[in-house]
Amino acid sequence: YIGIMTALYALMQFIFAPVLGALSDNLGRRPVLLISLGGAAINYLVMAFAPELWMLLLGRAVAGLTSANVSVAMAYI
């Protein structure tokens, strides 16, 4: 299951990096980075209290979605 969680995380990053980049052009860099931090916090909460595997996968998908912020952070710098 670790391989599935890693692949899901990477897939979500790959898909949503352009989406977060476009969103940062419209909303601004700082709000998108704050949303990304919120997504990471949600992931940690879900992973801490998840009693079933599908909840872990959902948390990992949210983490991958919101961690595609490297391009946003580079644009902010």
mmCIF file as gemmi writes it, N, C-alpha and C atoms, coordinates in Angstrom:
data_model
loop_
_atom_site.group_PDB
_atom_site.id
_atom_site.type_symbol
_atom_site.label_atom_id
_atom_site.label_alt_id
_atom_site.label_comp_id
_atom_site.label_asym_id
_atom_site.label_entity_id
_atom_site.label_seq_id
_atom_site.pdbx_PDB_ins_code
_atom_site.Cartn_x
_atom_site.Cartn_y
_atom_site.Cartn_z
_atom_site.occupancy
_atom_site.B_iso_or_equiv
_atom_site.pdbx_formal_charge
_atom_site.auth_seq_id
_atom_site.auth_asym_id
_atom_site.pdbx_PDB_model_num
ATOM 1 N N . TYR Axp A 1 ? 0.806 -1.205 0 1 0 ? 1 A 1
ATOM 2 C CA . TYR Axp A 1 ? 0 0 0 1 0 ? 1 A 1
ATOM 3 C C . TYR Axp A 1 ? 0.848 1.267 0 1 0 ? 1 A 1
ATOM 4 N N . ILE Axp A 2 ? 2.082 1.161 0.433 1 0 ? 2 A 1
ATOM 5 C CA . ILE Axp A 2 ? 2.95 2.337 0.458 1 0 ? 2 A 1
ATOM 6 C C . ILE Axp A 2 ? 3.231 2.819 -0.954 1 0 ? 2 A 1
ATOM 7 N N . GLY Axp A 3 ? 3.415 1.889 -1.88 1 0 ? 3 A 1
ATOM 8 C CA . GLY Axp A 3 ? 3.641 2.267 -3.274 1 0 ? 3 A 1
ATOM 9 C C . GLY Axp A 3 ? 2.447 2.976 -3.877 1 0 ? 3 A 1
ATOM 10 N N . ILE Axp A 4 ? 1.251 2.514 -3.526 1 0 ? 4 A 1
ATOM 11 C CA . ILE Axp A 4 ? 0.033 3.165 -4.027 1 0 ? 4 A 1
ATOM 12 C C . ILE Axp A 4 ? -0.073 4.582 -3.486 1 0 ? 4 A 1
ATOM 13 N N . MET Axp A 5 ? 0.231 4.769 -2.2 1 0 ? 5 A 1
ATOM 14 C CA . MET Axp A 5 ? 0.138 6.102 -1.604 1 0 ? 5 A 1
ATOM 15 C C . MET Axp A 5 ? 1.175 7.036 -2.211 1 0 ? 5 A 1
ATOM 16 N N . THR Axp A 6 ? 2.359 6.535 -2.491 1 0 ? 6 A 1
ATOM 17 C CA . THR Axp A 6 ? 3.404 7.36 -3.105 1 0 ? 6 A 1
ATOM 18 C C . THR Axp A 6 ? 3.028 7.739 -4.526 1 0 ? 6 A 1
ATOM 19 N N . ALA Axp A 7 ? 2.51 6.777 -5.269 1 0 ? 7 A 1
ATOM 20 C CA . ALA Axp A 7 ? 2.111 7.05 -6.651 1 0 ? 7 A 1
ATOM 21 C C . ALA Axp A 7 ? 0.952 8.027 -6.701 1 0 ? 7 A 1
ATOM 22 N N . LEU Axp A 8 ? 0.001 7.897 -5.791 1 0 ? 8 A 1
ATOM 23 C CA . LEU Axp A 8 ? -1.139 8.811 -5.755 1 0 ? 8 A 1
ATOM 24 C C . LEU Axp A 8 ? -0.687 10.231 -5.454 1 0 ? 8 A 1
ATOM 25 N N . TYR Axp A 9 ? 0.233 10.366 -4.522 1 0 ? 9 A 1
ATOM 26 C CA . TYR Axp A 9 ? 0.781 11.673 -4.159 1 0 ? 9 A 1
ATOM 27 C C . TYR Axp A 9 ? 1.467 12.321 -5.365 1 0 ? 9 A 1
ATOM 28 N N . ALA Axp A 10 ? 2.308 11.562 -6.056 1 0 ? 10 A 1
ATOM 29 C CA . ALA Axp A 10 ? 3.034 12.089 -7.214 1 0 ? 10 A 1
ATOM 30 C C . ALA Axp A 10 ? 2.085 12.415 -8.367 1 0 ? 10 A 1
ATOM 31 N N . LEU Axp A 11 ? 1.077 11.582 -8.576 1 0 ? 11 A 1
ATOM 32 C CA . LEU Axp A 11 ? 0.107 11.828 -9.639 1 0 ? 11 A 1
ATOM 33 C C . LEU Axp A 11 ? -0.674 13.108 -9.384 1 0 ? 11 A 1
ATOM 34 N N . MET Axp A 12 ? -1.091 13.316 -8.152 1 0 ? 12 A 1
ATOM 35 C CA . MET Axp A 12 ? -1.832 14.536 -7.823 1 0 ? 12 A 1
ATOM 36 C C . MET Axp A 12 ? -0.944 15.766 -7.985 1 0 ? 12 A 1
ATOM 37 N N . GLN Axp A 13 ? 0.314 15.664 -7.625 1 0 ? 13 A 1
ATOM 38 C CA . GLN Axp A 13 ? 1.24 16.774 -7.846 1 0 ? 13 A 1
ATOM 39 C C . GLN Axp A 13 ? 1.374 17.082 -9.329 1 0 ? 13 A 1
ATOM 40 N N . PHE Axp A 14 ? 1.519 16.05 -10.135 1 0 ? 14 A 1
ATOM 41 C CA . PHE Axp A 14 ? 1.691 16.22 -11.569 1 0 ? 14 A 1
ATOM 42 C C . PHE Axp A 14 ? 0.464 16.865 -12.207 1 0 ? 14 A 1
ATOM 43 N N . ILE Axp A 15 ? -0.705 16.46 -11.786 1 0 ? 15 A 1
ATOM 44 C CA . ILE Axp A 15 ? -1.939 16.978 -12.378 1 0 ? 15 A 1
ATOM 45 C C . ILE Axp A 15 ? -2.222 18.405 -11.92 1 0 ? 15 A 1
ATOM 46 N N . PHE Axp A 16 ? -2.015 18.693 -10.641 1 0 ? 16 A 1
ATOM 47 C CA . PHE Axp A 16 ? -2.475 19.958 -10.095 1 0 ? 16 A 1
ATOM 48 C C . PHE Axp A 16 ? -1.416 21.056 -10.025 1 0 ? 16 A 1
ATOM 49 N N . ALA Axp A 17 ? -0.183 20.806 -10.42 1 0 ? 17 A 1
ATOM 50 C CA . ALA Axp A 17 ? 0.818 21.879 -10.452 1 0 ? 17 A 1
ATOM 51 C C . ALA Axp A 17 ? 0.408 22.991 -11.417 1 0 ? 17 A 1
ATOM 52 N N . PRO Axp A 18 ? -0.03 22.69 -12.64 1 0 ? 18 A 1
ATOM 53 C CA . PRO Axp A 18 ? -0.48 23.779 -13.517 1 0 ? 18 A 1
ATOM 54 C C . PRO Axp A 18 ? -1.745 24.467 -13.012 1 0 ? 18 A 1
ATOM 55 N N . VAL Axp A 19 ? -2.606 23.706 -12.355 1 0 ? 19 A 1
ATOM 56 C CA . VAL Axp A 19 ? -3.843 24.291 -11.82 1 0 ? 19 A 1
ATOM 57 C C . VAL Axp A 19 ? -3.515 25.303 -10.729 1 0 ? 19 A 1
ATOM 58 N N . LEU Axp A 20 ? -2.624 24.933 -9.817 1 0 ? 20 A 1
ATOM 59 C CA . LEU Axp A 20 ? -2.243 25.871 -8.756 1 0 ? 20 A 1
ATOM 60 C C . LEU Axp A 20 ? -1.48 27.062 -9.321 1 0 ? 20 A 1
ATOM 61 N N . GLY Axp A 21 ? -0.709 26.847 -10.378 1 0 ? 21 A 1
ATOM 62 C CA . GLY Axp A 21 ? -0.017 27.969 -11.016 1 0 ? 21 A 1
ATOM 63 C C . GLY Axp A 21 ? -0.989 28.965 -11.614 1 0 ? 21 A 1
ATOM 64 N N . ALA Axp A 22 ? -2.003 28.468 -12.298 1 0 ? 22 A 1
ATOM 65 C CA . ALA Axp A 22 ? -3.019 29.356 -12.873 1 0 ? 22 A 1
ATOM 66 C C . ALA Axp A 22 ? -3.833 30.034 -11.776 1 0 ? 22 A 1
ATOM 67 N N . LEU Axp A 23 ? -4.123 29.288 -10.725 1 0 ? 23 A 1
ATOM 68 C CA . LEU Axp A 23 ? -4.862 29.865 -9.607 1 0 ? 23 A 1
ATOM 69 C C . LEU Axp A 23 ? -4.062 30.959 -8.918 1 0 ? 23 A 1
ATOM 70 N N . SER Axp A 24 ? -2.752 30.771 -8.836 1 0 ? 24 A 1
ATOM 71 C CA . SER Axp A 24 ? -1.918 31.792 -8.21 1 0 ? 24 A 1
ATOM 72 C C . SER Axp A 24 ? -1.831 33.043 -9.072 1 0 ? 24 A 1
ATOM 73 N N . ASP Axp A 25 ? -1.96 32.897 -10.388 1 0 ? 25 A 1
ATOM 74 C CA . ASP Axp A 25 ? -1.993 34.068 -11.252 1 0 ? 25 A 1
ATOM 75 C C . ASP Axp A 25 ? -3.264 34.877 -11.036 1 0 ? 25 A 1
ATOM 76 N N . ASN Axp A 26 ? -4.357 34.189 -10.736 1 0 ? 26 A 1
ATOM 77 C CA . ASN Axp A 26 ? -5.633 34.881 -10.532 1 0 ? 26 A 1
ATOM 78 C C . ASN Axp A 26 ? -5.813 35.405 -9.114 1 0 ? 26 A 1
ATOM 79 N N . LEU Axp A 27 ? -5.484 34.602 -8.124 1 0 ? 27 A 1
ATOM 80 C CA . LEU Axp A 27 ? -5.72 34.974 -6.726 1 0 ? 27 A 1
ATOM 81 C C . LEU Axp A 27 ? -4.527 35.646 -6.064 1 0 ? 27 A 1
ATOM 82 N N . GLY Axp A 28 ? -3.357 35.337 -6.53 1 0 ? 28 A 1
ATOM 83 C CA . GLY Axp A 28 ? -2.142 35.818 -5.895 1 0 ? 28 A 1
ATOM 84 C C . GLY Axp A 28 ? -1.37 34.662 -5.304 1 0 ? 28 A 1
ATOM 85 N N . ARG Axp A 29 ? -0.095 34.866 -5.091 1 0 ? 29 A 1
ATOM 86 C CA . ARG Axp A 29 ? 0.768 33.787 -4.614 1 0 ? 29 A 1
ATOM 87 C C . ARG Axp A 29 ? 0.51 33.429 -3.153 1 0 ? 29 A 1
ATOM 88 N N . ARG Axp A 30 ? 0.375 34.442 -2.325 1 0 ? 30 A 1
ATOM 89 C CA . ARG Axp A 30 ? 0.233 34.198 -0.884 1 0 ? 30 A 1
ATOM 90 C C . ARG Axp A 30 ? -1.018 33.393 -0.539 1 0 ? 30 A 1
ATOM 91 N N . PRO Axp A 31 ? -2.209 33.714 -1.076 1 0 ? 31 A 1
ATOM 92 C CA . PRO Axp A 31 ? -3.379 32.891 -0.736 1 0 ? 31 A 1
ATOM 93 C C . PRO Axp A 31 ? -3.244 31.431 -1.175 1 0 ? 31 A 1
ATOM 94 N N . VAL Axp A 32 ? -2.627 31.21 -2.32 1 0 ? 32 A 1
ATOM 95 C CA . VAL Axp A 32 ? -2.458 29.833 -2.792 1 0 ? 32 A 1
ATOM 96 C C . VAL Axp A 32 ? -1.477 29.08 -1.89 1 0 ? 32 A 1
ATOM 97 N N . LEU Axp A 33 ? -0.421 29.735 -1.448 1 0 ? 33 A 1
ATOM 98 C CA . LEU Axp A 33 ? 0.512 29.08 -0.523 1 0 ? 33 A 1
ATOM 99 C C . LEU Axp A 33 ? -0.16 28.788 0.821 1 0 ? 33 A 1
ATOM 100 N N . LEU Axp A 34 ? -1.019 29.679 1.292 1 0 ? 34 A 1
ATOM 101 C CA . LEU Axp A 34 ? -1.739 29.428 2.544 1 0 ? 34 A 1
ATOM 102 C C . LEU Axp A 34 ? -2.727 28.279 2.397 1 0 ? 34 A 1
ATOM 103 N N . ILE Axp A 35 ? -3.392 28.192 1.253 1 0 ? 35 A 1
ATOM 104 C CA . ILE Axp A 35 ? -4.291 27.073 0.991 1 0 ? 35 A 1
ATOM 105 C C . ILE Axp A 35 ? -3.498 25.767 0.968 1 0 ? 35 A 1
ATOM 106 N N . SER Axp A 36 ? -2.312 25.808 0.402 1 0 ? 36 A 1
ATOM 107 C CA . SER Axp A 36 ? -1.457 24.615 0.358 1 0 ? 36 A 1
ATOM 108 C C . SER Axp A 36 ? -1.062 24.169 1.764 1 0 ? 36 A 1
ATOM 109 N N . LEU Axp A 37 ? -0.74 25.112 2.612 1 0 ? 37 A 1
ATOM 110 C CA . LEU Axp A 37 ? -0.408 24.766 3.995 1 0 ? 37 A 1
ATOM 111 C C . LEU Axp A 37 ? -1.614 24.184 4.717 1 0 ? 37 A 1
ATOM 112 N N . GLY Axp A 38 ? -2.79 24.716 4.446 1 0 ? 38 A 1
ATOM 113 C CA . GLY Axp A 38 ? -4.01 24.161 5.029 1 0 ? 38 A 1
ATOM 114 C C . GLY Axp A 38 ? -4.263 22.735 4.568 1 0 ? 38 A 1
ATOM 115 N N . GLY Axp A 39 ? -3.998 22.47 3.298 1 0 ? 39 A 1
ATOM 116 C CA . GLY Axp A 39 ? -4.15 21.108 2.784 1 0 ? 39 A 1
ATOM 117 C C . GLY Axp A 39 ? -3.195 20.141 3.443 1 0 ? 39 A 1
ATOM 118 N N . ALA Axp A 40 ? -1.983 20.582 3.703 1 0 ? 40 A 1
ATOM 119 C CA . ALA Axp A 40 ? -1.015 19.728 4.401 1 0 ? 40 A 1
ATOM 120 C C . ALA Axp A 40 ? -1.483 19.446 5.83 1 0 ? 40 A 1
ATOM 121 N N . ALA Axp A 41 ? -2.043 20.444 6.484 1 0 ? 41 A 1
ATOM 122 C CA . ALA Axp A 41 ? -2.551 20.253 7.848 1 0 ? 41 A 1
ATOM 123 C C . ALA Axp A 41 ? -3.721 19.275 7.857 1 0 ? 41 A 1
ATOM 124 N N . ILE Axp A 42 ? -4.601 19.382 6.868 1 0 ? 42 A 1
ATOM 125 C CA . ILE Axp A 42 ? -5.726 18.443 6.767 1 0 ? 42 A 1
ATOM 126 C C . ILE Axp A 42 ? -5.205 17.024 6.547 1 0 ? 42 A 1
ATOM 127 N N . ASN Axp A 43 ? -4.187 16.898 5.705 1 0 ? 43 A 1
ATOM 128 C CA . ASN Axp A 43 ? -3.603 15.58 5.468 1 0 ? 43 A 1
ATOM 129 C C . ASN Axp A 43 ? -3.072 14.981 6.755 1 0 ? 43 A 1
ATOM 130 N N . TYR Axp A 44 ? -2.354 15.757 7.544 1 0 ? 44 A 1
ATOM 131 C CA . TYR Axp A 44 ? -1.79 15.224 8.785 1 0 ? 44 A 1
ATOM 132 C C . TYR Axp A 44 ? -2.887 14.824 9.768 1 0 ? 44 A 1
ATOM 133 N N . LEU Axp A 45 ? -3.963 15.603 9.829 1 0 ? 45 A 1
ATOM 134 C CA . LEU Axp A 45 ? -5.072 15.241 10.715 1 0 ? 45 A 1
ATOM 135 C C . LEU Axp A 45 ? -5.757 13.96 10.254 1 0 ? 45 A 1
ATOM 136 N N . VAL Axp A 46 ? -5.981 13.849 8.954 1 0 ? 46 A 1
ATOM 137 C CA . VAL Axp A 46 ? -6.629 12.648 8.424 1 0 ? 46 A 1
ATOM 138 C C . VAL Axp A 46 ? -5.755 11.43 8.663 1 0 ? 46 A 1
ATOM 139 N N . MET Axp A 47 ? -4.454 11.569 8.425 1 0 ? 47 A 1
ATOM 140 C CA . MET Axp A 47 ? -3.558 10.435 8.616 1 0 ? 47 A 1
ATOM 141 C C . MET Axp A 47 ? -3.436 10.045 10.091 1 0 ? 47 A 1
ATOM 142 N N . ALA Axp A 48 ? -3.586 10.999 10.978 1 0 ? 48 A 1
ATOM 143 C CA . ALA Axp A 48 ? -3.474 10.695 12.405 1 0 ? 48 A 1
ATOM 144 C C . ALA Axp A 48 ? -4.691 9.927 12.927 1 0 ? 48 A 1
ATOM 145 N N . PHE Axp A 49 ? -5.871 10.228 12.379 1 0 ? 49 A 1
ATOM 146 C CA . PHE Axp A 49 ? -7.094 9.653 12.926 1 0 ? 49 A 1
ATOM 147 C C . PHE Axp A 49 ? -7.823 8.71 11.974 1 0 ? 49 A 1
ATOM 148 N N . ALA Axp A 50 ? -7.204 8.302 10.884 1 0 ? 50 A 1
ATOM 149 C CA . ALA Axp A 50 ? -7.87 7.458 9.891 1 0 ? 50 A 1
ATOM 150 C C . ALA Axp A 50 ? -7.927 6.006 10.362 1 0 ? 50 A 1
ATOM 151 N N . PRO Axp A 51 ? -9.138 5.476 10.517 1 0 ? 51 A 1
ATOM 152 C CA . PRO Axp A 51 ? -9.252 4.079 10.917 1 0 ? 51 A 1
ATOM 153 C C . PRO Axp A 51 ? -9.226 3.11 9.733 1 0 ? 51 A 1
ATOM 154 N N . GLU Axp A 52 ? -9.381 3.625 8.517 1 0 ? 52 A 1
ATOM 155 C CA . GLU Axp A 52 ? -9.437 2.747 7.345 1 0 ? 52 A 1
ATOM 156 C C . GLU Axp A 52 ? -8.478 3.228 6.271 1 0 ? 52 A 1
ATOM 157 N N . LEU Axp A 53 ? -8.135 2.319 5.366 1 0 ? 53 A 1
ATOM 158 C CA . LEU Axp A 53 ? -7.148 2.603 4.331 1 0 ? 53 A 1
ATOM 159 C C . LEU Axp A 53 ? -7.622 3.677 3.363 1 0 ? 53 A 1
ATOM 160 N N . TRP Axp A 54 ? -8.913 3.679 3.002 1 0 ? 54 A 1
ATOM 161 C CA . TRP Axp A 54 ? -9.39 4.652 2.026 1 0 ? 54 A 1
ATOM 162 C C . TRP Axp A 54 ? -9.257 6.067 2.562 1 0 ? 54 A 1
ATOM 163 N N . MET Axp A 55 ? -9.328 6.237 3.854 1 0 ? 55 A 1
ATOM 164 C CA . MET Axp A 55 ? -9.147 7.572 4.436 1 0 ? 55 A 1
ATOM 165 C C . MET Axp A 55 ? -7.694 8.025 4.309 1 0 ? 55 A 1
ATOM 166 N N . LEU Axp A 56 ? -6.768 7.081 4.466 1 0 ? 56 A 1
ATOM 167 C CA . LEU Axp A 56 ? -5.356 7.413 4.267 1 0 ? 56 A 1
ATOM 168 C C . LEU Axp A 56 ? -5.099 7.814 2.819 1 0 ? 56 A 1
ATOM 169 N N . LEU Axp A 57 ? -5.71 7.095 1.88 1 0 ? 57 A 1
ATOM 170 C CA . LEU Axp A 57 ? -5.548 7.431 0.471 1 0 ? 57 A 1
ATOM 171 C C . LEU Axp A 57 ? -6.148 8.795 0.16 1 0 ? 57 A 1
ATOM 172 N N . LEU Axp A 58 ? -7.285 9.106 0.753 1 0 ? 58 A 1
ATOM 173 C CA . LEU Axp A 58 ? -7.902 10.417 0.553 1 0 ? 58 A 1
ATOM 174 C C . LEU Axp A 58 ? -7.012 11.528 1.111 1 0 ? 58 A 1
ATOM 175 N N . GLY Axp A 59 ? -6.471 11.32 2.292 1 0 ? 59 A 1
ATOM 176 C CA . GLY Axp A 59 ? -5.566 12.305 2.871 1 0 ? 59 A 1
ATOM 177 C C . GLY Axp A 59 ? -4.32 12.496 2.032 1 0 ? 59 A 1
ATOM 178 N N . ARG Axp A 60 ? -3.805 11.405 1.491 1 0 ? 60 A 1
ATOM 179 C CA . ARG Axp A 60 ? -2.607 11.497 0.643 1 0 ? 60 A 1
ATOM 180 C C . ARG Axp A 60 ? -2.905 12.217 -0.661 1 0 ? 60 A 1
ATOM 181 N N . ALA Axp A 61 ? -4.131 12.019 -1.195 1 0 ? 61 A 1
ATOM 182 C CA . ALA Axp A 61 ? -4.524 12.721 -2.416 1 0 ? 61 A 1
ATOM 183 C C . ALA Axp A 61 ? -4.635 14.222 -2.16 1 0 ? 61 A 1
ATOM 184 N N . VAL Axp A 62 ? -5.197 14.607 -1.03 1 0 ? 62 A 1
ATOM 185 C CA . VAL Axp A 62 ? -5.288 16.03 -0.676 1 0 ? 62 A 1
ATOM 186 C C . VAL Axp A 62 ? -3.894 16.618 -0.495 1 0 ? 62 A 1
ATOM 187 N N . ALA Axp A 63 ? -3.002 15.87 0.123 1 0 ? 63 A 1
ATOM 188 C CA . ALA Axp A 63 ? -1.63 16.349 0.311 1 0 ? 63 A 1
ATOM 189 C C . ALA Axp A 63 ? -0.928 16.543 -1.025 1 0 ? 63 A 1
ATOM 190 N N . GLY Axp A 64 ? -1.105 15.615 -1.935 1 0 ? 64 A 1
ATOM 191 C CA . GLY Axp A 64 ? -0.5 15.75 -3.252 1 0 ? 64 A 1
ATOM 192 C C . GLY Axp A 64 ? -1.075 16.912 -4.032 1 0 ? 64 A 1
ATOM 193 N N . LEU Axp A 65 ? -2.385 17.097 -3.913 1 0 ? 65 A 1
ATOM 194 C CA . LEU Axp A 65 ? -3.047 18.211 -4.59 1 0 ? 65 A 1
ATOM 195 C C . LEU Axp A 65 ? -2.502 19.549 -4.102 1 0 ? 65 A 1
ATOM 196 N N . THR Axp A 66 ? -2.355 19.684 -2.821 1 0 ? 66 A 1
ATOM 197 C CA . THR Axp A 66 ? -1.929 20.973 -2.283 1 0 ? 66 A 1
ATOM 198 C C . THR Axp A 66 ? -0.412 21.126 -2.209 1 0 ? 66 A 1
ATOM 199 N N . SER Axp A 67 ? 0.338 20.057 -2.415 1 0 ? 67 A 1
ATOM 200 C CA . SER Axp A 67 ? 1.788 20.203 -2.352 1 0 ? 67 A 1
ATOM 201 C C . SER Axp A 67 ? 2.401 20.505 -3.709 1 0 ? 67 A 1
ATOM 202 N N . ALA Axp A 68 ? 1.583 20.707 -4.687 1 0 ? 68 A 1
ATOM 203 C CA . ALA Axp A 68 ? 2.082 21.073 -6.015 1 0 ? 68 A 1
ATOM 204 C C . ALA Axp A 68 ? 2.381 22.565 -6.064 1 0 ? 68 A 1
ATOM 205 N N . ASN Axp A 69 ? 2.897 23.1 -4.977 1 0 ? 69 A 1
ATOM 206 C CA . ASN Axp A 69 ? 3.085 24.54 -4.843 1 0 ? 69 A 1
ATOM 207 C C . ASN Axp A 69 ? 4.529 24.987 -5.051 1 0 ? 69 A 1
ATOM 208 N N . VAL Axp A 70 ? 5.388 24.102 -5.508 1 0 ? 70 A 1
ATOM 209 C CA . VAL Axp A 70 ? 6.787 24.477 -5.7 1 0 ? 70 A 1
ATOM 210 C C . VAL Axp A 70 ? 6.897 25.563 -6.779 1 0 ? 70 A 1
ATOM 211 N N . SER Axp A 71 ? 6.123 25.419 -7.84 1 0 ? 71 A 1
ATOM 212 C CA . SER Axp A 71 ? 6.155 26.446 -8.892 1 0 ? 71 A 1
ATOM 213 C C . SER Axp A 71 ? 5.604 27.768 -8.391 1 0 ? 71 A 1
ATOM 214 N N . VAL Axp A 72 ? 4.605 27.721 -7.532 1 0 ? 72 A 1
ATOM 215 C CA . VAL Axp A 72 ? 4.05 28.944 -6.944 1 0 ? 72 A 1
ATOM 216 C C . VAL Axp A 72 ? 5.087 29.603 -6.038 1 0 ? 72 A 1
ATOM 217 N N . ALA Axp A 73 ? 5.765 28.796 -5.235 1 0 ? 73 A 1
ATOM 218 C CA . ALA Axp A 73 ? 6.783 29.343 -4.335 1 0 ? 73 A 1
ATOM 219 C C . ALA Axp A 73 ? 7.946 29.944 -5.118 1 0 ? 73 A 1
ATOM 220 N N . MET Axp A 74 ? 8.349 29.291 -6.199 1 0 ? 74 A 1
ATOM 221 C CA . MET Axp A 74 ? 9.438 29.839 -7.028 1 0 ? 74 A 1
ATOM 222 C C . MET Axp A 74 ? 9.015 31.141 -7.695 1 0 ? 74 A 1
ATOM 223 N N . ALA Axp A 75 ? 7.766 31.222 -8.123 1 0 ? 75 A 1
ATOM 224 C CA . ALA Axp A 75 ? 7.275 32.455 -8.726 1 0 ? 75 A 1
ATOM 225 C C . ALA Axp A 75 ? 7.192 33.574 -7.682 1 0 ? 75 A 1
ATOM 226 N N . TYR Axp A 76 ? 6.885 33.211 -6.45 1 0 ? 76 A 1
ATOM 227 C CA . TYR Axp A 76 ? 6.797 34.203 -5.371 1 0 ? 76 A 1
ATOM 228 C C . TYR Axp A 76 ? 8.174 34.748 -5.029 1 0 ? 76 A 1
ATOM 229 N N . ILE Axp A 77 ? 9.174 33.898 -5.089 1 0 ? 77 A 1
ATOM 230 C CA . ILE Axp A 77 ? 10.554 34.325 -4.79 1 0 ? 77 A 1
ATOM 231 C C . ILE Axp A 77 ? 11.046 35.209 -5.904 1 0 ? 77 A 1
